[in-house]
Amino acid sequence: MGCRTVLSKRALTRVVRQPDGVQIDPTGKLAGRGAYLHNSRSCWERALKGGLANALKVTLSEADRQMLSEFMATLPEEAVEEG
């Protein structure tokens, strides 16, 4: 979603829109509109500039942005390739 590189869903992190806000969905099974992001900080930075909100068709609240930024800080700078 952030960098548009295609990988399998298992190699990506799903973010889902819920009635009470946006959540990270590690199982990939939560109900709601979702978007997939690579597990790299650079991809998340691009997505948080507007692409993620657009894909989820939602306006991200400050609490949503804070939670997503905290998760992003735990990620490596570049994605680790599966293989």
N, C-alpha and C positions, 0 to 999 in steps of 0.2 A: 504494500500500500504506500509506504513512504518512498521507496526507491524503484518500485515496479519490477524488481527482479523476481522471477518465478521460482518458487521452491515448493516442496510438499507441505501440506498443512501441519504435519508433525514438527517441521523445522521452524515454524512460525509461532508467534504469540497472538492469541485472539483477544481483541478488545470488544466488548459488547455493550450496547445501549440497553439499560434497564429503566423501569419507571422511576427509580430512586437515584439515577445517575449512571455514569459510565463505570464499568468494572473490567478488570483483567480476568479472563476466563482461561485458566490453565488447562482445564479439561476439554475445552472446545465444545461443550455440550449445553451451556446455558442458553435459555430461550432469549431471543431478542436479535435485533440487527447487529451484525458483527463486522469487524474488519481485521485483517491479518497483517502483522508487522514482523520484520526480521528481528532477531535478537541482537541488535546492534544500536548503539547510541545514535549514530549518524542517521539511521533510518527513522528512529523515533523523533529526532529533532525536526526532520523534514515533515513528518506527519503532524506534529503538534503545531506547525505553522498554519494549519488550516485544512490540510487534506483529510485528517482523521475526522474532524467535525463534519466535514462535507460528506464523507463516506458513511458516517453514522446518522446523518441528517439530524444533527442536534447542535445546539450551542453549548460548548463546554463551559461548565461553571468553574469558578476559581478553585473550589474543592476538587473537582475532577482534574483540572490541570495540575494541581499540587500532587495528587495521588499518582498521576501518570508520570510526572517529573521525578518523583521519588523512586518509582519503579525503573525509569530510564537510567537513573544514576547507578543502578546495580549492574547494568549491562556493559559488555565490552565495547570499545570504540568501533570495532569492525565485527561483522558477523563471522562466526566460526562455521566453516563448511562442514556438512555431513559427509561421511564417506567411508 
